[in-house]
Amino acid sequence: MQNKKEDKRGKNLVVDRREFLGIMIARMFSFPLVIQMPKPRIAILHYAAPPTIGGVEATIASHARLFAANGYPVKIVAGSAQFSDPRIQVEIIADAGSSATRVSDVNSELAQGIASKNFYDLTRDLIQAMESTLADWDVLIAHNVLSLHKNLALTAALRKLSETRHLKIIAWCHDFAWSDPQYASALHPGPPWVWLKQPWDRVKYVVVSQTRKEELLELWGISANVSVVTPGIDPFEFLGVTKQIGDWARRLKLLDAAPLLLLPARLTRRKNIEHAIRITAAIKELSWNAKLVITGPPGPHNPTNVVYLENLQTLGRTLNLEDSVIFLHDYGTVDNQMQRDLFLLADALLFPSLNEGFGIPVLEAGLTRLPIFCADLQPLRESALEHAHYFALDEPPQTIADRIVDFLSHDSAYQLKQRVMRDYRWERIFSERIEPLVTGG
């Protein structure tokens, strides 16, 4: 069989079947073949999960939501739990808790150094229950089960599973029974108590602080590879930020700003917004990642305000501030609740108005403990007294920028906030430290 094809000169080209197939295969493999592997299925185990209140339980809830948000199948296995998130499965195994009647009876015997038939029967039943619930799961993150004695039958069941089943186990250790004097009387030589102070084969250990890592290595008496993954915080959830502001903040990377400057005003010439833009540029010249958020739309009562907005946008582009000066009205209307959210997220109020009758943002900054850098206007002094940082309207932007940077450089509240935003945001902890543990990265 032959395939005919005409070239650009109008001549007939004859290509036999094998040559034609060879050309097609070559074309197919000239592009990289990308195969999307399914994400591992993550099970999270603890004695209890929310609504039980506690630091470990809160961490479990955050981990589960982060895995779910990033497309991982995830379920919580606990002695008690109640979760309303439809993305997260929940499986209750009462005997996996620390306070079920059967567990309490066994714990009473173990506290006296007795590992009776009751203990081994409970261990056997938990092995069966865990084998069933983990049959199709790839990774088990066990919180405190390998380091605390609250349910040693569950610890023994996991030890058996780690020896016989192909399951990646991550021991997430918040506390250590053998390092806590209050538990000394409940611990005894030999199994199962000794398993709490020995590293298990084929298990990855994670601790929640450098201090805990040092305690664990001292307990083991050896040097070993132990990861430190701290708990984190979701700034939007903690501050009660509206979903819209949270979405914009992520999209515009507002939490990465240092500092995040807020100018809550409509776009009118008396607000002197061009001065704020030049101050922001001057701060960036000092190697700070400043962003300026301007909340309002053009003022409705003067048609030239639209031209003013265009002038401001041109100024931003001229100063290479396209990603650093944000006219939030471009993304939607900012209501009072959303504006409050911005005060909570911002690092400073920048208010360079040419004139003001009063200046409500000064009051709002006071309630949210936001440092105020504003024009030296009498109405603003009436409100803020000596508690704001004033600048003359004819001061150069660089001088004002130097003052802002100097203040923030020495302000412990700002420095701690930046540390929290940089090192303790759940989203960052997940992508940089948690996810690689389950994917092998």
C-alpha positions as CSV (number, residue, x, y, z in Angstrom):
1,M,0.0,0.0,0.0
2,Q,1.2,3.5,-0.8
3,N,0.3,6.9,0.5
4,K,0.6,9.8,-1.9
5,K,1.4,13.3,-0.8
6,E,2.1,16.5,-2.8
7,D,5.1,18.7,-2.0
8,K,5.3,22.5,-2.3
9,R,6.5,22.2,-5.9
10,G,3.4,20.2,-6.9
11,K,5.3,16.9,-7.3
12,N,3.8,13.6,-6.0
13,L,5.7,12.0,-3.2
14,V,5.4,8.2,-2.6
15,V,5.8,6.9,0.9
16,D,5.4,3.3,1.7
17,R,3.5,2.1,4.8
18,R,6.5,1.2,6.9
19,E,8.1,4.6,6.3
20,F,4.8,6.4,7.0
21,L,4.4,4.5,10.3
22,G,8.0,5.3,11.2
23,I,7.5,9.0,10.6
24,M,4.3,9.0,12.8
25,I,6.0,7.1,15.6
26,A,9.0,9.5,15.5
27,R,6.6,12.4,15.7
28,M,4.8,10.8,18.6
29,F,7.9,10.3,20.6
30,S,9.4,13.7,19.9
31,F,7.2,15.0,22.7
32,P,7.8,13.9,26.4
33,L,5.2,11.4,27.6
34,V,3.7,12.6,30.8
35,I,1.9,10.0,33.0
36,Q,-0.1,11.3,35.9
37,M,0.4,8.9,38.8
38,P,-2.5,8.7,41.3
39,K,-1.7,10.4,44.6
40,P,-1.2,8.1,47.6
41,R,-4.1,7.5,49.9
42,I,-3.5,9.0,53.3
43,A,-4.9,7.7,56.6
44,I,-4.4,9.7,59.8
45,L,-4.6,7.9,63.1
46,H,-5.0,9.2,66.7
47,Y,-6.9,8.3,69.8
48,A,-9.4,11.1,69.1
49,A,-10.1,13.8,66.5
50,P,-12.2,16.9,66.5
51,P,-14.6,17.9,68.1
52,T,-12.2,16.7,70.9
53,I,-10.2,19.9,71.7
54,G,-6.4,19.8,71.9
55,G,-3.3,20.7,70.0
56,V,-2.9,17.2,68.5
57,E,-6.5,17.1,67.4
58,A,-6.3,20.5,65.8
59,T,-3.1,19.5,64.0
60,I,-4.9,16.4,62.7
61,A,-7.8,18.4,61.4
62,S,-5.4,20.8,59.6
63,H,-3.4,18.0,58.0
64,A,-6.6,16.3,56.8
65,R,-7.9,19.5,55.2
66,L,-4.6,20.3,53.6
67,F,-4.3,16.8,52.0
68,A,-7.9,17.0,50.8
69,A,-7.4,20.5,49.4
70,N,-4.4,19.2,47.4
71,G,-6.2,16.3,45.9
72,Y,-5.2,13.4,48.2
73,P,-7.7,10.8,49.3
74,V,-7.7,11.1,53.1
75,K,-9.5,9.6,56.0
76,I,-9.2,10.0,59.8
77,V,-9.2,6.8,61.9
78,A,-9.8,7.5,65.6
79,G,-11.6,6.3,68.7
80,S,-13.9,9.2,68.4
81,A,-14.3,11.9,65.8
82,Q,-16.9,14.0,64.0
83,F,-16.0,15.7,60.7
84,S,-18.4,17.6,58.4
85,D,-15.9,18.0,55.5
86,P,-17.3,15.8,52.7
87,R,-13.8,15.4,51.3
88,I,-12.6,13.6,54.4
89,Q,-13.6,10.1,55.4
90,V,-14.0,9.2,59.0
91,E,-13.8,5.8,60.5
92,I,-14.5,5.2,64.2
93,I,-12.8,2.3,65.9
94,A,-13.8,2.7,69.6
95,D,-11.0,0.5,70.8
96,A,-8.4,2.7,69.1
97,G,-9.2,5.5,71.6
98,S,-7.8,6.0,75.0
99,S,-10.9,5.9,77.2
100,A,-13.2,3.1,75.9
101,T,-14.1,0.7,78.7
102,R,-12.0,-2.2,77.3
103,V,-9.0,0.1,76.8
104,S,-9.3,1.6,80.3
105,D,-9.3,-1.9,81.9
106,V,-6.2,-2.9,80.0
107,N,-4.5,0.4,80.8
108,S,-5.1,-0.2,84.5
109,E,-3.4,-3.6,84.3
110,L,-0.5,-2.2,82.2
111,A,0.1,0.6,84.7
112,Q,0.8,-2.1,87.3
113,G,3.2,-3.8,84.9
114,I,0.8,-6.6,83.8
115,A,0.4,-7.5,80.2
116,S,-2.4,-10.0,80.6
117,K,-4.6,-12.0,78.2
118,N,-6.9,-9.0,78.1
119,F,-4.0,-6.9,76.5
120,Y,-3.2,-9.6,73.9
121,D,-6.9,-10.1,73.0
122,L,-7.3,-6.4,72.5
123,T,-4.2,-6.2,70.5
124,R,-5.4,-9.1,68.3
125,D,-8.7,-7.3,67.7
126,L,-7.0,-4.0,66.9
127,I,-4.7,-5.8,64.4
128,Q,-7.8,-7.1,62.6
129,A,-9.6,-3.8,62.7
130,M,-6.5,-1.9,61.4
131,E,-5.8,-4.4,58.7
132,S,-9.4,-4.0,57.5
133,T,-9.5,-0.2,57.6
134,L,-6.1,0.2,56.0
135,A,-6.5,-2.4,53.3
136,D,-6.5,0.0,50.4
137,W,-4.5,2.8,51.9
138,D,-0.9,3.7,51.2
139,V,0.3,5.9,54.0
140,L,-0.5,5.9,57.7
141,I,0.3,9.0,59.8
142,A,0.0,7.9,63.4
143,H,0.0,10.7,65.9
144,N,1.6,9.9,69.3
145,V,0.7,6.2,69.0
146,L,4.4,5.2,68.8
147,S,5.5,7.5,71.6
148,L,2.7,7.6,74.2
149,H,1.2,4.8,76.3
150,K,-2.4,5.9,76.2
151,N,-3.3,2.7,74.3
152,L,-0.4,0.3,74.2
153,A,-2.6,-2.4,72.5
154,L,-2.9,0.0,69.6
155,T,0.8,0.6,69.6
156,A,1.4,-3.2,69.6
157,A,-1.1,-3.6,66.7
158,L,0.8,-1.0,64.6
159,R,4.1,-2.7,65.4
160,K,2.7,-5.9,64.0
161,L,1.4,-4.2,60.9
162,S,4.8,-2.5,60.4
163,E,6.4,-5.9,60.3
164,T,4.0,-7.7,58.1
165,R,2.2,-5.3,55.8
166,H,3.5,-3.1,53.0
167,L,2.3,0.2,54.5
168,K,4.3,3.4,54.8
169,I,4.0,4.5,58.4
170,I,4.9,7.9,59.6
171,A,5.2,8.3,63.4
172,W,4.2,11.9,64.2
173,C,5.5,12.5,67.7
174,H,4.2,15.4,69.8
175,D,5.0,13.9,73.2
176,F,7.1,11.1,74.7
177,A,6.0,9.0,77.7
178,W,9.5,8.0,78.6
179,S,10.7,11.6,78.8
180,D,7.8,12.9,81.0
181,P,8.2,12.4,84.7
182,Q,4.5,12.3,85.3
183,Y,4.3,9.0,83.4
184,A,7.2,7.3,85.1
185,S,5.1,5.1,87.4
186,A,3.1,3.7,84.5
187,L,6.1,2.5,82.4
188,H,7.9,-0.7,82.9
189,P,10.9,-2.7,81.4
190,G,10.3,-4.8,78.3
191,P,7.5,-4.9,75.8
192,P,5.2,-3.3,75.2
193,W,6.5,-0.3,77.1
194,V,10.0,-0.4,75.7
195,W,8.6,0.0,72.2
196,L,7.9,3.6,73.0
197,K,11.6,4.4,73.3
198,Q,13.0,2.4,70.5
199,P,13.1,3.4,66.8
200,W,11.0,1.0,64.7
201,D,12.3,-0.4,61.4
202,R,10.6,0.9,58.2
203,V,9.0,3.8,60.1
204,K,9.6,7.5,59.4
205,Y,9.7,9.6,62.5
206,V,8.5,13.2,62.6
207,V,8.6,15.5,65.6
208,V,7.0,18.9,66.1
209,S,10.0,21.0,67.3
210,Q,13.8,20.9,67.4
211,T,13.5,20.5,71.2
212,R,11.4,17.3,70.7
213,K,13.9,16.0,68.2
214,E,16.7,16.4,70.8
215,E,14.6,14.6,73.4
216,L,13.9,11.7,71.0
217,L,17.5,11.2,70.0
218,E,18.5,11.3,73.6
219,L,15.8,8.7,74.4
220,W,17.1,6.5,71.6
221,G,20.7,7.1,72.4
222,I,21.7,7.2,68.8
223,S,21.9,9.6,65.9
224,A,19.1,9.1,63.4
225,N,17.2,10.9,60.6
226,V,14.2,12.6,62.3
227,S,12.2,15.3,60.5
228,V,11.0,18.4,62.3
229,V,7.6,19.6,61.0
230,T,6.0,22.2,63.3
231,P,2.3,22.8,63.6
232,G,1.1,25.9,61.7
233,I,-1.6,28.4,61.5
234,D,-4.1,29.5,58.8
235,P,-4.0,33.3,59.1
236,F,-7.3,33.7,57.2
237,E,-9.1,31.2,59.4
238,F,-7.6,32.6,62.6
239,L,-8.5,36.2,61.8
240,G,-11.9,35.3,60.4
241,V,-11.2,36.7,57.0
242,T,-13.9,36.5,54.4
243,K,-13.5,34.0,51.6
244,Q,-13.3,36.8,49.0
245,I,-10.4,38.6,50.7
246,G,-8.7,35.2,51.3
247,D,-9.0,34.4,47.6
248,W,-7.7,37.8,46.6
249,A,-4.9,37.6,49.1
250,R,-3.7,34.2,47.8
251,R,-4.0,35.4,44.2
252,L,-2.1,38.6,44.8
253,K,0.3,37.0,47.3
254,L,-0.5,39.6,49.9
255,L,0.9,37.4,52.7
256,D,4.3,37.4,51.1
257,A,4.5,41.2,51.2
258,A,7.0,42.8,53.6
259,P,5.5,45.2,54.5
260,L,1.8,45.2,53.3
261,L,0.7,48.8,53.2
262,L,-2.9,49.7,53.3
263,L,-4.5,52.9,51.8
264,P,-8.3,52.6,52.4
265,A,-9.6,55.4,50.2
266,R,-11.5,56.2,47.1
267,L,-9.4,57.4,44.1
268,T,-9.6,61.1,44.3
269,R,-6.7,63.6,43.9
270,R,-6.9,64.9,47.5
271,K,-5.9,61.4,48.8
272,N,-2.5,62.0,47.2
273,I,-2.2,58.4,46.2
274,E,0.7,59.0,43.8
275,H,2.8,59.9,46.9
276,A,2.0,56.6,48.4
277,I,3.0,54.8,45.2
278,R,6.3,56.6,45.2
279,I,6.9,55.8,48.9
280,T,6.2,52.1,48.0
281,A,8.8,52.3,45.2
282,A,11.3,53.8,47.6
283,I,10.8,51.0,50.1
284,K,11.3,48.4,47.4
285,E,14.6,50.1,46.5
286,L,15.7,49.3,50.0
287,S,15.3,45.5,49.1
288,W,11.9,45.2,51.0
289,N,9.1,43.3,49.2
290,A,6.5,46.1,49.8
291,K,3.0,46.0,48.4
292,L,0.4,48.8,48.5
293,V,-3.3,47.9,48.5
294,I,-5.7,50.7,47.6
295,T,-9.2,49.7,48.4
296,G,-11.6,52.1,46.8
297,P,-13.0,52.9,43.3
298,P,-12.7,56.3,41.6
299,G,-14.7,58.9,43.4
300,P,-18.2,59.1,41.9
301,H,-18.7,62.8,42.0
302,N,-15.9,64.0,39.7
303,P,-15.5,62.5,36.2
304,T,-11.8,63.4,36.1
305,N,-11.2,60.7,38.8
306,V,-11.2,58.1,36.0
307,V,-8.3,60.0,34.4
308,Y,-6.6,60.1,37.8
309,L,-6.8,56.3,38.0
310,E,-5.2,56.0,34.6
311,N,-2.4,58.4,35.7
312,L,-1.8,56.3,38.8
313,Q,-1.7,53.1,36.8
314,T,0.8,54.7,34.4
315,L,2.9,55.8,37.4
316,G,2.9,52.3,38.8
317,R,4.1,50.8,35.5
318,T,6.8,53.5,35.1
319,L,8.1,52.6,38.6
320,N,7.9,48.8,37.8
321,L,5.3,48.3,40.5
322,E,2.7,46.3,38.4
323,D,2.7,43.5,41.1
324,S,3.3,45.8,44.0
325,V,0.6,48.4,43.7
326,I,-2.9,46.8,43.8
327,F,-6.1,48.7,43.0
328,L,-8.4,46.3,44.7
329,H,-11.5,47.7,42.9
330,D,-10.2,46.1,39.8
331,Y,-11.1,42.7,41.3
332,G,-14.4,43.7,42.9
333,T,-16.2,45.8,45.5
334,V,-14.7,46.1,49.0
335,D,-17.4,46.2,51.6
336,N,-16.9,47.2,55.3
337,Q,-16.3,43.6,56.4
338,M,-13.7,43.1,53.7
339,Q,-12.0,46.3,54.6
340,R,-11.8,45.2,58.2
341,D,-10.1,42.0,56.9
342,L,-7.5,44.1,55.1
343,F,-6.7,46.1,58.3
344,L,-6.1,42.8,60.1
345,L,-3.8,41.5,57.3
346,A,-1.8,44.8,56.7
347,D,1.4,45.8,58.4
348,A,0.9,49.6,58.3
349,L,-1.6,52.2,57.3
350,L,-0.2,54.7,54.7
351,F,-2.4,57.8,54.6
352,P,-0.8,60.7,52.6
353,S,-3.9,62.8,52.1
354,L,-3.5,66.5,51.1
355,N,-6.5,67.3,53.3
356,E,-9.0,65.5,55.5
357,G,-12.0,66.6,57.5
358,F,-11.5,63.9,60.0
359,G,-9.9,60.5,58.8
360,I,-11.8,57.5,60.0
361,P,-9.1,55.0,58.9
362,V,-7.0,56.4,61.8
363,L,-9.6,55.0,64.2
364,E,-9.8,51.7,62.4
365,A,-6.0,51.4,62.5
366,G,-6.1,52.1,66.3
367,L,-8.6,49.3,66.9
368,T,-6.5,46.8,64.9
369,R,-3.2,48.0,66.4
370,L,-1.9,49.0,62.9
371,P,1.1,51.4,62.8
372,I,0.0,54.7,61.2
373,F,2.2,56.6,58.7
374,C,0.2,59.7,57.7
375,A,0.4,63.2,56.5
376,D,0.9,65.8,59.2
377,L,-2.7,67.2,59.1
378,Q,-4.4,68.7,62.1
379,P,-7.5,66.5,61.9
380,L,-5.4,63.4,62.0
381,R,-3.4,64.7,65.0
382,E,-6.7,65.3,66.8
383,S,-7.5,61.6,66.4
384,A,-4.1,59.9,66.8
385,L,-2.3,62.4,69.0
386,E,1.3,61.3,69.4
387,H,0.5,57.7,68.5
388,A,1.0,58.0,64.7
389,H,4.1,58.7,62.6
390,Y,3.6,62.0,60.8
391,F,5.3,63.3,57.7
392,A,5.2,66.6,56.0
393,L,3.6,66.7,52.5
394,D,6.8,68.0,51.0
395,E,9.1,65.3,52.4
396,P,10.7,63.2,49.7
397,P,9.3,59.6,49.3
398,Q,12.8,58.2,50.1
399,T,12.8,60.0,53.5
400,I,9.4,58.6,54.4
401,A,10.4,55.1,53.2
402,D,13.5,55.2,55.4
403,R,11.3,56.1,58.4
404,I,8.9,53.3,57.7
405,V,11.7,50.7,57.2
406,D,13.5,51.9,60.3
407,F,10.4,51.5,62.5
408,L,9.4,48.1,61.1
409,S,13.0,46.8,61.5
410,H,12.9,47.5,65.2
411,D,9.2,46.6,65.8
412,S,9.1,43.2,67.5
413,A,5.4,42.7,66.7
414,Y,6.0,43.2,63.0
415,Q,9.1,41.0,63.0
416,L,7.3,38.1,64.7
417,K,4.4,38.5,62.3
418,Q,6.7,38.2,59.4
419,R,8.3,35.1,60.9
420,V,4.9,33.5,61.3
421,M,3.9,34.3,57.7
422,R,7.2,33.0,56.4
423,D,7.7,29.8,58.5
424,Y,4.4,28.8,60.1
425,R,1.6,29.2,57.5
426,W,-0.1,25.8,57.0
427,E,0.0,26.1,53.2
428,R,3.7,26.6,53.1
429,I,4.4,23.9,55.7
430,F,2.3,21.4,53.7
431,S,4.1,22.1,50.4
432,E,7.6,22.3,51.8
433,R,7.6,19.7,54.6
434,I,4.5,17.5,54.8
435,E,3.8,16.6,51.2
436,P,7.4,15.4,50.5
437,L,7.1,13.0,53.4
438,V,4.3,11.1,51.7
439,T,5.5,11.4,48.1
440,G,9.1,10.5,48.8
441,G,10.4,13.9,47.6
